[in-house]
Amino acid sequence: MPAKSLSKELYEELGSACRGQVYRTDDPGFLDYSTIFNGNVVTAAKAVVCPLDAEDVSRAVKFCVKHSLSLSVKAGGYGTAGWAIAGDIIIDVSKITDIDIEPPREDGSFTSLKDVASEHSKGKGKLSNSSAANTAKRRREEDANLRMYDNASLAVASYLRGGPPLVIQDGPSPNVRRRLDGPGTSATPQEGLHAPRADLSRDSVSSGSSDSRSSASLSRSTTTGTTPAPSPPSGQPALQPPLADSSVAGSNTEGETNAPPDADPFGYLDESTTGNGHSDAPISIQSSGPPFVWEDEVMPPAFNYPNSFRMLDAPTQAEPIHPFAFVTFGAGKRQKEIDTYTAQHPLEARYISGSGDGIPYHVPFAAHPVGSSIMILGGFGFLSRMYGLSIDNLVEIEMVLADGRIVVVSENEHPDLWWAVRGAGPCLGIATRYKAKAYPVPVVFAGNLIYQFNITTAPSLIKHFRDCVKGAPRELYANILLTAGPEGKDSLMVVQMCYVGSREKGQEYLDAISSWDGARRELNDINEKSFLHQQDSVAQVLRGKGDPSGRQWFIRSALISSLPDDIINDTVTQFAGTPVGCTWLFELAGGAIADFEDTCVPKSQREASFTIAALHQWEMHIEDDRCVDSAEEWISGTLKPIQLGGPFPSFLGRHEPPERTKACYGDNWARLVEIKQLYDPNNLFNNTLWPLDAQGQDVEPETHEPPTPKFLVTSLRGEKRKIFQIPLPEEDGGKKA
């Protein structure tokens, strides 16, 4: 049952103070704004307020203080612990959606947030009650669109679904030579929504081959588990045999290179990079080779993407004019929306050959999907080895403090808060707008190598990956993940790489990594692509269902100093016993992450060799202790000898003990506590990762987070099941189920 609703008197007081809409528990739209992606969390909130700007947030904070109501902040961030909906009053900042990009001035400076009025401060009045339900429904629809990840790679999407029939089409590949059009334009499937070329190499899987799954007896097939196999989307063909290995356009025959047999595959880096490891050469936007298209040349409905593309007229070589740009965005913007905006608003470039509309700039974020709060929690992603974490690329933050003050925090304004907020920001205030650096990313050479998980060969592949990426330059991001299921399908191992540069240089890393021959490769979709598409790649291979609120989530993470053989062997053995929906991830860390020392995230954490994550998702009706226990045992047990304190703060999950939270900040913890006491002495922002109460004593996780939904336990075919009593919003945003 929902919590008791806010009284009429308090509702009217809060509504008159804020221009944004207020929703009580029995109002249409309340559930839309009080639900997060982890379905195993329920809110006890009495009301949700959706401020329009920092002034509204300030009034909501003062209201909560005046009436001794706890508050929590829903900033679009995807946090599994549920803190975003844990307060009596949820402050949902999804309406603060300002966004802009500007090149730097000649001296490298920028326009301060203090000098730029927020979007809704320009005379927009209070949202009417008649449109409240519609805006809630619109937000829910926007969320659904943002959870479409097929365009990361249509080849991978086809493979994971079983694969519709494909035909080879002659002509240049449009995978790279396309740009984002502005709103209101459209493209036919032939104009840009094609997958990379399909190279029918010796790895090809024959639909009629009796040995196409020859390793199935040794691989870990997930025929039972916690997630049922998804049905094909409406209008899509039924499951087909797996897609053939889709090699990069223009690549050599597998196993062959143009280099001498004893050449160092990374040797060119000694001469072609500057002292900071970044290439001086212009970044080329080139591609060749035939793409494949869907047999009927109509994209399946599942591939309808919210962005449009069209071909560029010719291959282009360009170099950026500006080394970076500045992007201003409201806290209600999700990362995917920001990436899409900057891709649609490229900045001018110098053209060595051809012509174009400029080069897109991107803020260093984690991979999709995350919200804006990643900017004050950590933020490790494809650009981090080149430019640092998300927190390292902030230049200003507009935020509301515990006493209701609105401040703009920067290196020169409130320097103590500036140090602390980048890594522990939600514990110290409510961020409303950000200004961050973005960097030119015209093209990346990126994608996936996919193998079936085989307990006998998996250790060899992980060790090979580890050895290939050792000493890699900052331009290269790489990870390897093990993912279980869905039910009835083989578990997979996926190697992801993202080289921020040309195909010619990235190909050398692909040659090295793909030289492993311990098992047949299912798919190689690595090619040049837009960075916007690459940002969807991790979410795509996690293979979750469209509506995340219908699943339970559990996350554990660690930073490790090395990856010894015995740890790899134990990891593979443990993973073989995990249920469907579990993904274990090794991400290459290092590079520019260790360059920054002026935040509360300590150097000891920044010098990690790998960041590790157990990302577990399973159906709401399943009760399977392994979904939690296997993650805890791997992170806290197997990996303990090589851990470096706690994870990056953005990876903290549900039921974290206080010791792990403190370990995120290492030697900086004592100073962080002092700053917290200075800016939030009464611990108003307690519905955050902060593990202490107002008296400075540790708080147990179970009393620090919202509860799990009530449920009935039953048994189905011998399996324990939970029937959760969760009200879900109806399509019209009206009644609760």
TAWOPE-V909718 format. One record per backbone hydrogen bond with DSSP energy under -0.5 kcal/mol. NH is the residue of the N-H (numbers start at 1). CO is the residue of the C=O. E is the energy in kcal/mol with one decimal. If there is no record, write none. Layout:
# TAWOPE-V909718
nh = {NH | NH}
co = {CO | CO}
e = {E | E}
This chain:
# TAWOPE-V909718
nh = {6 | 11 | 12 | 13 | 14 | 15 | 16 | 17 | 18 | 23 | 25 | 27 | 30 | 33 | 34 | 39 | 39 | 41 | 42 | 44 | 46 | 47 | 48 | 49 | 50 | 51 | 57 | 58 | 59 | 60 | 61 | 62 | 63 | 64 | 65 | 66 | 67 | 68 | 69 | 71 | 72 | 74 | 74 | 75 | 79 | 82 | 85 | 86 | 89 | 90 | 91 | 91 | 92 | 92 | 93 | 93 | 96 | 97 | 100 | 102 | 104 | 105 | 108 | 112 | 115 | 116 | 117 | 121 | 122 | 127 | 131 | 132 | 133 | 135 | 136 | 137 | 138 | 139 | 140 | 141 | 142 | 143 | 144 | 145 | 146 | 147 | 147 | 148 | 149 | 152 | 153 | 157 | 158 | 159 | 160 | 161 | 162 | 162 | 163 | 167 | 169 | 177 | 178 | 179 | 181 | 185 | 191 | 192 | 193 | 193 | 194 | 195 | 199 | 200 | 201 | 201 | 204 | 206 | 209 | 212 | 214 | 216 | 218 | 219 | 220 | 221 | 222 | 223 | 236 | 247 | 251 | 256 | 263 | 265 | 267 | 269 | 270 | 271 | 272 | 273 | 274 | 277 | 280 | 283 | 284 | 285 | 286 | 292 | 292 | 293 | 295 | 297 | 301 | 303 | 304 | 305 | 310 | 312 | 316 | 317 | 318 | 319 | 321 | 325 | 326 | 327 | 328 | 328 | 329 | 330 | 331 | 332 | 333 | 335 | 337 | 338 | 339 | 340 | 341 | 342 | 343 | 344 | 345 | 347 | 350 | 352 | 352 | 353 | 359 | 361 | 362 | 364 | 365 | 367 | 368 | 372 | 372 | 374 | 375 | 376 | 377 | 378 | 384 | 386 | 387 | 388 | 390 | 390 | 391 | 392 | 393 | 394 | 395 | 396 | 397 | 398 | 399 | 399 | 400 | 401 | 402 | 404 | 407 | 407 | 409 | 409 | 410 | 414 | 418 | 419 | 420 | 421 | 422 | 423 | 423 | 424 | 425 | 425 | 427 | 428 | 429 | 430 | 431 | 432 | 433 | 434 | 435 | 436 | 437 | 438 | 439 | 441 | 444 | 445 | 446 | 446 | 447 | 449 | 450 | 451 | 453 | 455 | 457 | 458 | 461 | 462 | 463 | 464 | 465 | 466 | 467 | 468 | 469 | 470 | 472 | 476 | 477 | 477 | 479 | 480 | 481 | 482 | 483 | 484 | 487 | 488 | 489 | 489 | 491 | 492 | 493 | 494 | 495 | 496 | 496 | 497 | 498 | 499 | 500 | 500 | 501 | 506 | 507 | 508 | 508 | 509 | 509 | 510 | 511 | 512 | 513 | 514 | 515 | 516 | 522 | 523 | 525 | 527 | 529 | 534 | 535 | 536 | 537 | 540 | 541 | 542 | 543 | 543 | 544 | 548 | 550 | 551 | 552 | 554 | 556 | 558 | 560 | 561 | 568 | 569 | 570 | 571 | 572 | 573 | 574 | 575 | 576 | 577 | 578 | 581 | 582 | 583 | 584 | 585 | 586 | 587 | 587 | 588 | 589 | 592 | 593 | 594 | 595 | 596 | 600 | 600 | 601 | 602 | 605 | 606 | 607 | 608 | 609 | 610 | 611 | 612 | 613 | 614 | 615 | 615 | 616 | 616 | 617 | 618 | 619 | 620 | 622 | 623 | 624 | 627 | 628 | 629 | 630 | 632 | 633 | 634 | 635 | 636 | 637 | 637 | 638 | 639 | 640 | 642 | 643 | 644 | 645 | 646 | 650 | 651 | 652 | 656 | 660 | 661 | 662 | 663 | 664 | 664 | 665 | 666 | 668 | 669 | 672 | 673 | 674 | 675 | 676 | 677 | 678 | 679 | 680 | 683 | 686 | 686 | 688 | 693 | 696 | 699 | 703 | 704 | 704 | 705 | 712 | 714 | 716 | 719 | 721 | 722 | 723 | 724 | 725 | 726 | 727 | 730 | 733 | 737}
co = {46 | 7 | 8 | 9 | 10 | 11 | 12 | 13 | 14 | 48 | 46 | 24 | 27 | 29 | 30 | 37 | 551 | 38 | 707 | 85 | 88 | 88 | 23 | 90 | 21 | 49 | 53 | 54 | 55 | 56 | 57 | 58 | 59 | 60 | 61 | 62 | 63 | 65 | 64 | 684 | 89 | 72 | 91 | 73 | 77 | 79 | 82 | 83 | 70 | 47 | 72 | 89 | 49 | 90 | 74 | 91 | 93 | 95 | 328 | 326 | 324 | 109 | 105 | 110 | 112 | 113 | 115 | 118 | 119 | 19 | 128 | 129 | 129 | 131 | 132 | 133 | 134 | 135 | 136 | 137 | 138 | 139 | 140 | 141 | 142 | 143 | 144 | 145 | 147 | 149 | 150 | 153 | 154 | 155 | 156 | 157 | 158 | 159 | 158 | 293 | 291 | 173 | 176 | 310 | 308 | 182 | 188 | 189 | 188 | 189 | 192 | 292 | 197 | 198 | 199 | 245 | 201 | 204 | 206 | 209 | 211 | 213 | 215 | 215 | 453 | 219 | 489 | 221 | 233 | 245 | 248 | 253 | 260 | 263 | 264 | 266 | 267 | 268 | 268 | 269 | 278 | 274 | 272 | 318 | 282 | 316 | 284 | 195 | 196 | 167 | 165 | 294 | 234 | 300 | 301 | 303 | 179 | 177 | 285 | 353 | 283 | 350 | 348 | 438 | 102 | 436 | 100 | 326 | 434 | 98 | 432 | 96 | 330 | 370 | 334 | 334 | 335 | 336 | 337 | 338 | 339 | 340 | 341 | 359 | 319 | 317 | 350 | 317 | 347 | 342 | 439 | 437 | 363 | 380 | 535 | 75 | 331 | 371 | 372 | 373 | 374 | 374 | 381 | 383 | 383 | 384 | 378 | 379 | 378 | 389 | 390 | 391 | 435 | 435 | 409 | 433 | 397 | 407 | 430 | 405 | 679 | 401 | 399 | 405 | 397 | 407 | 413 | 412 | 414 | 415 | 416 | 417 | 418 | 376 | 421 | 420 | 376 | 421 | 424 | 425 | 425 | 400 | 429 | 398 | 398 | 329 | 396 | 327 | 393 | 325 | 362 | 360 | 529 | 499 | 444 | 527 | 497 | 495 | 523 | 493 | 491 | 218 | 454 | 454 | 457 | 458 | 459 | 460 | 461 | 462 | 463 | 464 | 465 | 466 | 469 | 473 | 475 | 498 | 496 | 586 | 494 | 584 | 492 | 582 | 227 | 222 | 222 | 486 | 220 | 483 | 451 | 481 | 449 | 479 | 494 | 447 | 477 | 445 | 475 | 498 | 499 | 502 | 503 | 504 | 505 | 505 | 506 | 506 | 507 | 508 | 509 | 510 | 512 | 513 | 450 | 450 | 448 | 446 | 444 | 530 | 531 | 533 | 534 | 536 | 537 | 538 | 539 | 540 | 539 | 546 | 547 | 548 | 618 | 616 | 614 | 612 | 610 | 642 | 564 | 565 | 566 | 567 | 568 | 569 | 570 | 571 | 572 | 574 | 575 | 484 | 579 | 615 | 482 | 613 | 480 | 585 | 611 | 478 | 609 | 385 | 590 | 591 | 592 | 593 | 419 | 422 | 422 | 600 | 602 | 602 | 603 | 605 | 560 | 560 | 587 | 558 | 585 | 556 | 583 | 613 | 554 | 614 | 581 | 552 | 226 | 550 | 619 | 720 | 622 | 624 | 625 | 625 | 626 | 628 | 629 | 630 | 631 | 632 | 632 | 633 | 633 | 634 | 637 | 639 | 640 | 559 | 643 | 663 | 377 | 648 | 649 | 653 | 657 | 657 | 658 | 659 | 660 | 661 | 662 | 662 | 665 | 666 | 668 | 669 | 670 | 671 | 672 | 673 | 674 | 675 | 676 | 680 | 683 | 684 | 686 | 697 | 693 | 691 | 700 | 700 | 701 | 701 | 723 | 721 | 719 | 716 | 714 | 621 | 712 | 722 | 710 | 724 | 725 | 735 | 730 | 728}
e = {-1.6 | -2.8 | -2.4 | -2.0 | -2.8 | -2.6 | -2.0 | -1.4 | -1.8 | -3.3 | -0.9 | -2.2 | -1.9 | -1.4 | -0.8 | -0.9 | -2.9 | -0.8 | -2.1 | -0.6 | -3.2 | -1.3 | -2.7 | -2.8 | -2.7 | -0.7 | -1.9 | -2.7 | -2.0 | -2.2 | -2.5 | -2.3 | -2.1 | -2.1 | -2.2 | -2.5 | -1.9 | -1.0 | -2.5 | -0.5 | -2.0 | -0.5 | -2.4 | -0.8 | -1.0 | -0.6 | -1.7 | -1.5 | -2.1 | -2.3 | -3.2 | -0.6 | -2.5 | -0.9 | -1.9 | -0.7 | -2.1 | -1.4 | -2.1 | -2.6 | -0.7 | -2.1 | -2.3 | -0.5 | -1.6 | -1.2 | -0.5 | -1.4 | -1.0 | -1.5 | -0.9 | -1.0 | -0.6 | -2.1 | -1.8 | -2.3 | -2.5 | -2.2 | -2.0 | -2.2 | -2.5 | -2.3 | -1.8 | -2.1 | -2.2 | -0.9 | -0.6 | -1.3 | -0.6 | -1.8 | -1.3 | -2.4 | -2.5 | -2.4 | -3.0 | -1.4 | -0.8 | -0.9 | -1.2 | -1.4 | -2.0 | -0.6 | -3.0 | -1.6 | -1.4 | -1.5 | -1.5 | -1.2 | -0.6 | -0.6 | -1.2 | -1.0 | -0.7 | -0.7 | -2.4 | -0.5 | -2.2 | -0.6 | -1.3 | -0.9 | -1.9 | -2.4 | -1.2 | -2.5 | -1.2 | -1.0 | -1.4 | -1.4 | -2.4 | -1.0 | -1.6 | -2.7 | -1.9 | -0.6 | -2.1 | -1.5 | -1.8 | -1.2 | -1.6 | -0.8 | -2.1 | -2.0 | -1.3 | -0.6 | -0.6 | -2.1 | -0.7 | -0.5 | -0.7 | -1.6 | -1.3 | -2.4 | -0.5 | -2.4 | -1.8 | -0.6 | -1.0 | -2.2 | -1.7 | -1.5 | -1.1 | -2.4 | -1.0 | -2.5 | -2.8 | -3.0 | -2.6 | -0.5 | -2.1 | -2.9 | -2.7 | -2.6 | -1.8 | -2.0 | -0.5 | -1.8 | -2.8 | -2.2 | -2.2 | -2.5 | -2.0 | -1.8 | -0.8 | -2.5 | -2.8 | -2.1 | -0.6 | -1.6 | -2.8 | -0.5 | -2.6 | -0.5 | -0.7 | -0.5 | -2.2 | -0.8 | -0.5 | -1.5 | -2.4 | -1.6 | -1.1 | -1.7 | -1.4 | -1.0 | -2.5 | -2.5 | -0.6 | -1.6 | -1.9 | -0.8 | -1.6 | -0.7 | -2.9 | -1.6 | -1.9 | -2.8 | -0.5 | -2.7 | -2.3 | -2.6 | -0.6 | -2.0 | -2.6 | -0.6 | -3.2 | -0.6 | -2.1 | -0.5 | -2.5 | -1.9 | -1.7 | -3.3 | -0.8 | -1.2 | -1.7 | -1.3 | -1.7 | -1.2 | -1.5 | -2.0 | -1.1 | -2.5 | -0.6 | -3.2 | -1.4 | -2.6 | -2.1 | -2.3 | -3.0 | -2.4 | -2.4 | -2.7 | -2.3 | -2.7 | -0.8 | -2.6 | -1.9 | -2.4 | -2.6 | -2.8 | -2.8 | -0.9 | -0.8 | -2.8 | -1.7 | -2.2 | -2.3 | -2.3 | -2.6 | -2.7 | -2.3 | -2.2 | -2.0 | -0.7 | -2.1 | -1.6 | -0.6 | -2.2 | -2.5 | -2.1 | -2.7 | -2.6 | -2.4 | -2.5 | -2.1 | -3.6 | -0.8 | -2.2 | -1.6 | -2.6 | -2.9 | -2.6 | -2.8 | -2.3 | -0.6 | -1.7 | -2.5 | -2.8 | -2.4 | -0.6 | -1.7 | -2.1 | -2.7 | -0.5 | -0.9 | -0.8 | -0.5 | -2.0 | -3.0 | -1.8 | -2.8 | -3.1 | -0.7 | -1.0 | -2.7 | -1.4 | -2.2 | -2.3 | -2.3 | -1.7 | -1.9 | -1.5 | -2.0 | -1.9 | -1.8 | -1.2 | -0.6 | -1.0 | -0.6 | -0.9 | -1.4 | -1.9 | -3.4 | -2.2 | -1.7 | -2.0 | -2.5 | -2.5 | -1.9 | -2.6 | -2.3 | -2.3 | -2.2 | -1.9 | -2.4 | -2.8 | -1.7 | -1.7 | -2.1 | -2.5 | -1.2 | -1.6 | -2.6 | -2.8 | -2.5 | -0.5 | -2.6 | -2.7 | -2.8 | -2.2 | -1.3 | -1.3 | -1.8 | -0.7 | -1.3 | -0.7 | -0.5 | -0.7 | -0.7 | -1.6 | -1.5 | -1.4 | -2.1 | -1.6 | -2.2 | -3.4 | -1.9 | -3.4 | -3.1 | -0.6 | -2.6 | -0.7 | -2.0 | -1.9 | -1.6 | -1.4 | -1.6 | -1.3 | -0.6 | -2.0 | -1.0 | -3.1 | -2.1 | -2.2 | -2.9 | -1.8 | -2.6 | -2.5 | -0.5 | -1.0 | -1.8 | -2.3 | -0.9 | -1.5 | -1.3 | -2.8 | -0.6 | -1.5 | -0.9 | -2.5 | -1.7 | -0.7 | -1.1 | -1.4 | -2.6 | -1.8 | -0.8 | -1.1 | -1.6 | -0.6 | -2.6 | -1.6 | -2.1 | -2.3 | -1.6 | -1.9 | -2.3 | -2.1 | -1.5 | -2.2 | -2.8 | -1.8 | -0.5 | -1.4 | -1.8 | -2.3 | -2.0 | -2.6 | -1.4 | -0.5 | -1.5 | -0.7 | -2.0 | -2.6 | -2.6 | -2.0 | -2.7 | -2.3 | -2.8 | -0.7 | -2.6 | -1.1 | -0.5 | -1.1 | -2.1 | -1.5}
